[in-house]
Amino acid sequence: METELKLRILNPADAQALFDHDWVAPLLMPGSERQMKMHSLYYDTEQGDLNQRMATLRVRLENELTVMTIKLGEKKQASLHQRLEWNLILSEETWEPDLSEGFDAQAFLKYAVSDGDPDDELKEILELIDEKPLIPVCEARFTRTAWDIGYGDTLMELALDDGYLKGGALQETLLELELELKEGDVRDLLALGESFMERLPVEAEHCSKYARCLDLLEQEKRMKAGK
């Protein structure tokens, strides 16, 4: 299960300086800094089957890797987001799908991996979209700068995502921090998130990137309807 906190940065000028903050810098594990160029495309059927079931199918270019991810059953508590998650690195050795020709549920089930999430709900979603053409719905492009953090007995990743989200012809700036649980206790994650909001110019971000992209699509529909 993916467990993470999303925090919106209130002043864009403060973004890069957050890592140098007197309180944040000592938390960062030496030598753990990494940077990735990310381009995410979100897919669904023409009828929106995945969105209706609160499921997300994303294909993301992460530097040189292409990763397909399915997320299910989002639970939100303020800025805390929890979802079942399965990932598949797409390659010649695994699977190179043409999603416009139909989704191969068996191929995804064969190669995808998770952190022990049960497959029952996944199989229901895969049956729903099996052999159906999928179309790109919206996208996100951003640079991720990430560090590992040890807090209490818990390992987390702190990431700054800087770029934009796009839905239809509309786009908006993406600038947020993510704290993702890697190993340990979710209570440490929540405690650290509270400390971030108390000490830094950030606030809880309640919506996922995909949800914000879908909101852009809805805005575009309303604009067109109002013409």
Order of alpha helices (4+ residues) and beta strands (2+ residues): beta-beta-alpha-beta-beta-beta-alpha-alpha-beta-beta-beta-alpha-beta-alpha
